């Protein structure tokens, strides 16, 4: 069996235009390998193709070309086995208003063929902090409670892969932390987690590997630490005792600017120099250094660069 939880090869999706509208190419032949046991981030702007990819894996959308397998089972050749190995938490909060959380989990488990004595309804309700609401109508639950209930529903058949599509959208900070604590625990137990999110700091903190999709194409797919090294630039902020009218001549070889009359902002990379050289240049200018700080590259910088580069390439081609 493959060591990948999910394998996607040449996946394309074309949505046929209606009423004379042009066809939309949502996926342009993407390739992805998601290792077993990983915490995998799938990022991209709205309309990039993330949800289309997930919906194809879930069996909700038919692909146009390519192949995909889940836990070694091809979604076309073995759809039942493929679906049995995946749990999906959708973006939409869809519930029957007159079902209780307990009833929802029991019905969901029955749909997956889980025998009554093998069901984990109470365990799951406790895990997502909803045991005290087990017998309340779902219409009385808050948005955060409903979001956590969706996670429990996705886990009723104990799948080895859990996909969370924007799981913390509209959830406050405390509930978001509770949700991530539970997801981390699932991951520690061996569950493969696939996460799509707009909160880039979450992906940076949680995911060991990140793929970025833009305009239906994978523009990056690397371990998170390696991805963060793509841009080695940092900004050094130096506060001096003197008032500055211009960048000192000793800093002419650097990209620098004056901020707030007594601060110098210097852009650095491995190719342009190091902090020690900048500090010597400031001292050579006869300035007194009061404070120094740095702004490191983060995932948002890389995300914006990769997606904006793709937009520029697309515009140039047109």
N, C-alpha and C positions, 0 to 999 in steps of 0.2 A: 504494500500500500504506500502511496505517496506520503512524504513527510509534510506536505502542504494541506492545510485545512480547506483552502479554496484555491482553485486554479482557473484562471480565465485566459483564453487564447483568442485573439482576433475578434473580440466581441463588437458587433455592430448593431445599431438599432436605427431604423428609419421610420419616422412617423409620417404616414401618408397624408398629404394635404387634402383638405376638403373644400368643396365649393370653389375650385380653381386655385386654391392656395398652394404654394410650393411645398414639396416634401421637406421635412426637417431631419437632418442627420444628427441624432442625439449622441450616438457613440460611434467613433471613427476607427474601430478596430483595436480596442484596448487589450493589453496583456497585464495580468496581475498574478502574483503568487503570494498567498498569505500563509505563513508557516503555522503549523500546529503549536498551540500554547502561546501565541504572540498576543500583544495588545496593539492592534493595527489601526492607524488613523487614516481615514479617507476624507480628504479635504478638497474644497473647491468652492468657487462662488456660486450663487444661485444660477441654475440652468446649466451647470457644468457637465452633468451626467451622473452625479452620485446616486440620486434616487432611482434613476432608470436602471443603473447597474444592480442596485439592491432589489428592485422589483422583479428583475429578470431572475435573480437567484431565488426569490420567493415564489416564483411561478405566477406572478401577477401580470407580467408583461412578456410577450413572446419576442425573442431576439430575432434579428434579421439574418445575421451571419455569425460564425464563430462557435466556440464551445465553452462550457463552464462545468466544473465538477465541484461537488461539496463532499468532503470527507472521503474522496475517492470514487464517488458515484456521479456519473454524468447526469446532468439535469434532464436530458432528453431520453437517454437509455434507461435510467433508473430514477424516475422522478419521485416515486414514493420514498425510496431510501434516502435520496438527496434531501428532501424536505424534512424527513425525520431527524436529520442531524443538524438542523439549524433552527434557531429561535430568533424572531425578528421583532424588535420594538419599533413601531412606525412613528412618524412625526404626528400623525393625526390622533386626536383623543376620541376614539369611536367606542361607544358603550351603549348597552341596553339600559335605559334609565331605571328599569324596574328589576334588574338583577342585582344581587348583593355581590361583593367581592368573593365570598365563599362559593356562591353559585357559579360565578363566572369561571373560577379556576376549576371547579368540578366539571363543568361543561367542556371547557377547553381540553382538560385531561382525557375526557371521554372521546372527544373528536380525534385525539392522537392514539386512541386505543390503550391508554394506561389503565390497568386493572384497578378496581377500587382499593384493594389492600396495598397497592404500590403508589398511590397518590400522596403528594406531599403538600396538600393544601394549607394546613396549619403552619408547617415549617416555612413555606414561602411567604405567607401573610406576616409572620413574625419577622422574617428576614427583611421585608420592605416596610416594616413599622406600620402595618395596617391590621394587626390582629384585633385591635379594639374596635375596628370598623368592619369586621368580618361579615356582620349581618345587617349593615346599613345599606340602603338603596344607593346605587352608584351615582345617582343624580345629586346626592347630598355631599359627595366628596369634592374637595378642592382640586384645582388643577394639578398641584404637586402630588396629591394622593393618587389621582388618576394616572399620572405619569409613572409612578412607582408600581401601580397595579398592572400596567402594561408590561413592565419588566417581569413581574411574577407570572403573568400569562405566558410570556415567551419561554419561561423555564419549566413549565409543568411537565414536559416530557424529558427533562434533563438532557438537553442537546449539548454536544461538545462545542458548538459554535453559537455565539450570541452576537447578533448585529443590532446596534443601537443607532437609529437614524435621528439625529438631533434630539437626544433624550433629555437635555436640560433646558430646552427652549421654554421660556416662561416660568421657570422654576426659581424660587429665591435661593439665596446663597446657602442657607442652612440645609434646605432640602436637597440642593445639589450635592452638598458634601455627604449627606446620608446616602444618596444614590451612588456616588462614586466609591464610598466605603464598601458598599455591597458588591459593586462591580469588581473592585480590587480583590475582595474575598473570593468571588467566583474565579477570577483569574489565578489566584494562588492555588485553587483546587484543580486547576488544569484546563479551565474553559478558555477557548480562543475567543477573544473579544475584537469585534470590528466596530469602530466608532466613526460616525460622521458628526461634525460639530462646527458651529460658527465661532466658538470660543477657542481661539488658537492657543491661549495659555493652557487650556485643559489638555489639548493634544500634545503640547510640548511637555507637560508634566507627566501625563499618563502613558503615552504611546511609546513603544520601543522602535516601531517602524512607521513611517508616514508616506502615503502616496498623495500627490496633488493632481487633481483632474481639472482641466480647463478646456472648454469648447469640445468636449467629448474625447479628449486625448489625455493620456498620462504624461505630465510634463516633468514629474520627478517621482521616484520611489526609492527611498533609501532609509537606513537606520537613522533615527532622530538625531543622534549626536553627529553623524556624518553629514546630514542635511544642514545642520546648524553651522558646519564648517565651510559650507559653500561660499558664504560671504564672510571674509575674515576681517572686515572693517570694524573699527570701533571709533567712538567719538570721545576725545579727552577734553574735559572742561577744566580750565585753570583759572582760578580767581586770584587776582593780584591786588596789592594794596593801592596801586596807582590808578589814576583815571586814564583810559585809553582813547585816543582819537583815531588810531589806525593800527593795523597789524604791524608789529615790529619787523624791521627788515631782516632780522636774524631768522625769522620764520618763513622767509620767502619761498623756500623749497617745499613747504608743507601747504596743504589746503586748510586755511584757517580764516576765521572771521571774529570780529569783536561783538560781544553780546553784553548788554546792560552796563556799558561803559567801563566795567572793570573785570570782564571775563573774556577769555579766549577759548573758542571752540575749534579744536584741531581734529581733522579726519585722518585716521591712521589705518594702514594695512601692513602686511608683511613686506610688501614691495616698497612702501614709502618711508618706513622707519619705525622706531619704537618710542615708548614713553620717555625713556632716559634721554634720547636725543632731543625730544621736544622740551623737556625740562631744562636741559643745558642751553638750548636756544633762547628760552625765556629769561634765564639768568644772565646770559650774555647781553641781553637787551637792557640789563640793569633794573629789571623788575623784581619786586618782592612777592613771592608766592605765599598766599594765605591758605589756599585750599585746592584740592585736585579731586576730580571724580571722573568716572568713565561710564559711557553708555554702550553696552555690548549689543551685538546683533542678536535678534530673537527670531522666532518662527514667523512672526507677522512680517518682518522685513523681507524674509525669503519668499514668503507667500505672495506678497505684493509685487516683488520683482519678477518672479516666475510668471505670474498671471498677466502682469502688465507687458512683459516681453512678448508673450504669446499674442496679446491684442495688437501690439505694434507690428509683429510679423504678419498677422492676418490683414491689417489695414494696408501694409506695404504690398502684399500680394494682390489686393484688390485694386 
